[in-house]
Amino acid sequence: MDCSQIRELEKIYLPDTGYDLMRYAAGAIYDKIKELNLDRKRQILVFAGSGNNGGDGYEIAASFMSDGYDDVTVVRVVPQKEGIDANLARRHYLDNNGREIGFENVSEAASYVSDGAVIVDAVLGIGITSCGDSPNALKIRDAVRLVNSLRAEKRLLVLSVDIPSLLNADNGMPVGGEAVMADYTYTVFTAKTGTLTGRAKDYCGTVKVVGNTLPDFEDNLMRIRDGGVLRHFVSYGDILPLLPKRNNCAHKGTAGRVLLVGGSKGMTGALILASLAALRSGAGLITSLALSGDMTAFNAANPCIMTAGTEDLEEKLKSAGAVLIGPGMGRKAQAETVFKKCIMSTSPKVIDADGLYHLHAVHAVADEGPVRSVLTPHVGEAAMLCDVHASEIEADSVGAALEIARKYRAVCVLKSASTVIATPDGKTYLTSTGCSGMAGGGMGDLLSGIITALLGQGLSPVEAAVSGVLIHGEAGRCDAAANGNVGMCATDLLPYVRLLVNGISPRN
């Protein structure tokens, strides 16, 4: 949900005073923190801001004290605002002999932090889009920098309340280029868009949703969501009912015929990777058409992959149940000619890589009718499709994905560390899958091959897109768990792709 929707939800549960809701939220966060089984001898430092997020911090500090932690201190980064409920939380904490110190300067505060301390970040909450350069704003920035600089040096455990301070809760981007880097983020009511998009994975750590047990909560949540952009958080378990099933009398012709087109000279590897992914995702008949004319490389990669030349294109398009256009396609005249023929196919299509360049160049837009295509741009390609700079895509990945989906009447898979899937009718799907090991060449080709195979086996474009993203991301996580992030390459994921397409998750 975005910040405006969260504010709507808060209003439903706000009685005459918001203090009761603050205590509920802080209590829910503390109950989840207790699952960490922290040593009661550890130093607890709560960095509190001037608003209600700071009030949550005071209540959490009081909970630590009542639970037997002796070394608990609130660092008052900036003074509380007058007339807000957070003042009641501060008074409750101080009246119970809570210890509080001011944040006068960085060096003094740094000297107070012990090795292995637990930092509770309650400086800023949702709704922050700029920080400014007032004295209080400068103190907040100093506090954020201090926490980040000491995190590794003193082995701190950093717990953020609702959202890491200075992280934009709507787009996951650090305000002014910096935000608290948390180990855990305890977000209230529901995941915020900014905990799943942008650079959230660099700052949020493990995200835990708390405070979602209020009366009629699910009904109110759905009502507010239905009034705005429909944002769905999806995980691997959600797609299990969608995965292709083989009946006992299946044969290669009924298991999905797919055609993959691309692979210009020097770039056949991209098409080979997509073909291998389609193979391991269950497509029964796979034909790869390489513009380079190099057939031997595909036979060497896997003899189950059939090959064709450009002279066979029209015939192969007629029999294909799904078509992938773009991996390694190149941007020369031959590639443009081939693209224009492929785009006329009535089969469901996935357009990736250089295919997106040609799509933009020829201004091809689908006719009215059922959505039959999936576009898979990374941030740079999305910027091209939207005719903007990449920084604008990063600043609003959800909005960008929706714009592309509507402009081209296709499902858009906007690839990044926090991939967003959008449909022309305004639905968006957010995930927290994937890992940093997947930051390497060929991963996008793998994804496009998976989605194409799923399309060929009868999934709708949005089902294939969501399922493909989750299978792809989970495969990366499986390989990282087994072998680490560094040195991962696209082909390492293929054994896990096969398992996950069959509903088998090695991580469980």
N, C-alpha and C positions, 0 to 999 in steps of 0.2 A: 504494500500500500504506500501511497505517497503521503507527504506531511499533511496536506489538506484533509485527506480521508481519515488519518489518525486523529486530527483535531475533532472531526465530526464524531468519531467513536468515543473520544474522551467526554464530549458534551453529554452523551447519553448516560454516562455513569457518574457525572459530577453532581453531587448533592449541593446543599447550600454552601458547603465548604469543600474545596478540592483536597483538603488535608487527608480525608479518609481514603480517597483514591490514591494519594501519594503513599500512604502507609501500606495500602494493599500492594501497590507496585513494588515498593522497596522490600516488603516481606516476601513477595514472590521471587524477587532477585536473590535475596539472601538464602531462601530455601534451596535455590539451585546452586548457589555458591557452596553451600554446605556439602554438596556432593563431591567437592574437590578434596574433602577431608584434610583441610589445612592444619598444620601443627599450631596449637594454641600459643606457642612461644614466638611465633613469627610476628614481626612488626607489621601493623596494619596502618597504612596511610591513605586517608580519603581526601583527594583533591576536589574541593567543592567550589562551584561557581556561584553566580549571583541569582540564578533562576530556580525553577522547580526541579531541574536536574540536580542542582546542588542540594535541594531539599531531600531528594531521594538519597543523596550521599550521606547526609546527617542521619537519616533513619537507618541506613545500612550500617553506619558506624555504631549507632546505638544497639543494633542487633548483635554485632560482634561483641560489644561489651557485655551484654546480657547473656551471651553464650560462653562467657568465660575467657575471652581474649583480654590480656592485661595491657598490652602495648598497642593501644588504639589512639590515633590522633587524626583530627580533621585539619587539613591545610586549607585555610580560607584564602583562596587565590584572589578573589575580589569580593567586596562587601555585598551582602544580600540586598536585593531591591526592597524598597518599602512596600508594605501592604500586600504581600503575596503569601501564599500558604507555606512557602519554604521557611519563612520566619518561625512558624510554629514548630517545624521539624528541628530547626536549630535550637530553639528554646527547650524542646523536649530532650535533646541530646545534652545540652549544657546543664540543665536541671538535674540530670542523672550523673553529674560529675564528669562529663565528657571533656576531654582535653582538646584545645583548639589553638593553633598558631597561625599567624599571618604569613603571607608570601611576600616578604619584603624584597629579597633579591635571590638570584639563582644560586650563588655560591653558598649562602647561608642555608637555603633549602636543601641543597645537595649534601651538605655536611650532616643533615639530620636523617638522611635515608640510609638505612642499614643494608648490608648484604643480604640478599634473599627476601627483601621486604615484599609485601603484597600492596600494590597500588590500586586503589579504586578510583577510576576516572569518572568523576561526576561534575565536570567543569561546564560543559555545554551539551545541550540536547539536540533534538531535531529542529528544523526550521532555520538553521544557520546557513546563510548563503554568502556572507561577507563578514569580515572581522574589523576592518577599519584600523586606525592608528591612534586611537585615544589611549590614555594611560592604562585603563583597564584592559583594552584589547592587547596592548603590548605585554601586560602581565600574563594574560592567557596564553599568548604565543610563547613566552618564556617558560611557562609551566609545561606546555606541550613538548617543547624542545628538551626540557630537563628530563621528563619521563622517558622520552625516546633515547636520549643519550646515555642514561643510567640503566636502561633496560638490560642491555647485554653486559655492561661493565659490572653491575652489581647483581646480576641474575634475578632481576625483578620479575614478579608475576603481575601482569597488568590486566585488570578487569574493568571493562567500560560499561557504563550504565546507559542502556538504550541505543547509543551510537557512539563511536569514538569521537572525542572532542575535536572539532574542526573538520569532521568528515560530513559532506553534504548528504543528508538523508534521502534526497530524491534522486541523486545520480551517482553516488559512490565516489565522488572526486574530492580530494583534499582542498579545503578552502585556503587560497593563497599558497598552495603547494605543500602544505604540511598538515598533519593530523596525528593524533595519538595512535601508536601501533600497539594494539591490544592482543593479548593471548586469548581472551574470551570477551565476547560482547553479549550482554544479557538484554535483549531487545523486548520491549513490553508490548503485549497484545498480539502482534504479528510481525513477521519480518518486514522491514522497510525496504523500499526499492533500492536504497543506497547501501544496504547490507549485502546485496546480490549483484550489483552492477558496477560499472566503472572500475576503480582500483580497490574495491572493497576487500578483496582477498589479501591485499598488502597490509590492511589496517585492522580488519575486524577479528582476525583469528577464527576461533570456533564460535559460531553464532548459536545462541540458545534463546528460544522464544519462551517467554514467561507471561503470566498474568492473563491467560486465555480461558479461565474457568468461571468468569462472571456469569450471572443469570442471562439466558438468551443470547449469549455471546456470538455463537455461530450465526444465528439469524440476523443479528444486527450487523455482523461483519459482512455477510453476503449482500444485505440490502445496500450498504454503503458502497461496496465494490460494484454492484450492478448500476449504481448511479454515475460511475465514472469509467475510466479505462479499465477493462477487465484484465487483471494481472493474476496469473496463476503461478504458484510455486510448485514445480514438479520434481519428482525424484524417480530413480530407477523402478521402485516398486509400483509406481503409478502406471507404467507402460506394460506390465506383465500381461494384462488381458489383451493388449493390442498385437503382441508378437505373433508372427506367422505360425500357423499350425499346418503340419503335413498330414493328409489323410492316408490311409493304408494303400490306396491305389494311385497315389501321386506318381508322376513321371516328370522328366526334365522339362517337357513342354508346358506342364501345368504349374511348375514351381517358379515361374517368372523368367521372361525373356527380356534381357536388357542390352542396350547398345551404348557404348561409351566412346565418345569422339574427342580427339585432341592429339597430343603427342607429336608436335612438330620436331624437326631435327634438333637433337640435343636436349629435348624435354620429354622423351618417351617415358622416363621414370615416373612422372606424375600420373600418366595414364595407367601404367603398370600397377602402381599403388592403389589407385581407385578400382582397378579390375580385381586385384586380390581381395580388397575389402568387400566388393560385391559378391565374390565367390564365397567368402567366409560368412557373409550375411544371409546366405541361403538362396541366391538367385540360381535358377536351374540351368539357364543357357546364357552365357556371357560372350558378347562379341565386342572386341576392341578395334576401333578404326583409327589407326595412327596416320596422321598427315605425313609423317616422315617416310612411310612405306616400309619401315623396319618391322618385319613380322617375327624374326628369329628371337628378338629380345623377349617377346611375350611367351613364346614356346619354352624358352629357357626358364622364365619366371615360374610358369605353371602351365603344363600342357592342357589343362582343363579350360583355359581361356582361348576362345576362337578369335581369329583375326579377319579383317577385311580391308580392302583398299578403297580409295575415294570413288572409284568407278562403281563400287557396290552400294554407295550411300543410300540412294533412293529405295532400293530393294530392301535394305536392312531397316530403314526407317519404317517401312510398311509393317514389318513383322514384330517390331519392338514393343514390348509392354511398357517400357520406361526408357528414357534417353538421358544420358549425362553429356553435357556439352561444356568443354572448356579446359580440363586439366592439361597443361602443357601445350595448349592450342597455338599459342603465338598470335601475333597481330598483323601478319602479312596478308596480302591480297587473297591468297589461297584460303587462309583461315576465315576471312570474312565471307567468301563465297560459300564455304561449307557451313558456316554458322547460319547464313540466311536460309539455306535449305533445311537445316535442322529445326530452326525455329518455326517452320511451317508445319512440322509434324503435329498431329492431333494427340499423340501419346503424352502422358505425364512427363514432365521434364525437370531435371535439375541443372541449373546454370551456375557455373563456378569459374573462378580464376579468369583467364582471358576471355571466356565466354561472356563474362559480365562487362568487359571492355567493349566487346562487339555489340552487346545489348544496348549499352549506353550510346554507342556511336550511331547505331541505326534507329534509335528511338523506338525500339520494338515494345509495344504494350499489348497485353492479351485483350481479346475481345470480351464483351460482357458474357457472362455465363459462369459455370463452375470454375473455381480456381484449380488449375492443373499444373502449376509450376512451383518450384522451390528455388529461391536464390540464396546463395551461401557466401556473401561478401565478408571479408575481414574489414577492419576499420578503414584502411586506405581505400579499398574498393567501394565501401559504403560512401565515403566522402566523394568519390567520383560520381556515383549514381545520384547523389543529392546535390552535386555541384557546390560543395562547401569544403572547408579545410577539415582535416582529420580531427583537430582539437574540438570542433563543434560536434562531431559524432561522439567523441569521448564524453563531452559535457552532458549529453542527453541521448544515451544509447537506445533507450526505450522509444523516445520520440523519433529518432532516426530510423529504427527498424519499422515503426508504423508508417512513416512517410514512404519508405521504399516499398513496403507491402501494398500500400494504396496506389502509389504511382504506377507500379508495374503489374498490379492485380495478381500478386503471387505471394506465397508464404516466404517471409524473409528470415533467414538464420544469420543474424549479425554476430560473427565470431569474435570472441575476445576471451580474456580470462574469465569473464562473466557473460556468457553467450545469452543473447535475447532472441526469442522467436516471436514473430508478429504475423498477424493475418490481416487481409484487407478490411475485414469487418471490425477491426479494433481490438481483438484479443491479443494478449501478450503472455508468453510463458517464460518464466525465469527459473534458472537452476543454479545449484552451487557445486556442480560436478566438475571433473577435470583436475589437472594439477600442473605445476610449473614445468615438469618434465616434458610436457607436450609442446613446449615452445621450440619447435624445430621444423625443418622442411619436411613436407609430405603429409603432415597431420591433417591439413585441410583436404587433400586428395583422398585420404582415407575416409573422412567424414562424408564427402560427396558420394563415394562409392557405396557406403552403407545406406545412405538415404535412397539412392537409386535402386538398390536391391529391394528395399522395403516397399518402395513404390511399385516395383515390378511384381511383387507378391500380393498386391491388392490393398495396401494401406493407402489412406487418403493423403494428400500432400501435407496437411498439418500433422497427421498421425506419424507419417514417415519422418518428418522433420524433428518433431519432439522426441520420438523414439531413437532416431539416429544420433541426435545430440547426446542423449543420456547413455546409450550403449557406448559411444565413442569416449565420452568423459569417464565413465566407469571403467572402461578398459585401460585408460591411462592411469587411473587410481590403482587398479589391480597390479599393473606392472610396477608402479612406483612403490607399492607396499612390498613387492617381492624383491625388487632390484634397486630401488632408489630413483630419484629424479634425474640426476646428471647422467648423460650418456644414453638416455632413452631415444629410440628412433621409431618411426612409424610402423615398421614391420614387426616390432616387438609386441604391438597391441593385437595382432591378428588372432593368436590363440584365444585371447580373452574375448574378442569380438564374437567368435563362434560360440563360446560358452554363454555369453550374455544374450545373444539372439535366441538361444534355447531356454532362457529363463533361469540360467544357472549363474549365481553370483559368487565368485571365489572369495569375496571379502566377507561373506556371512559365515 
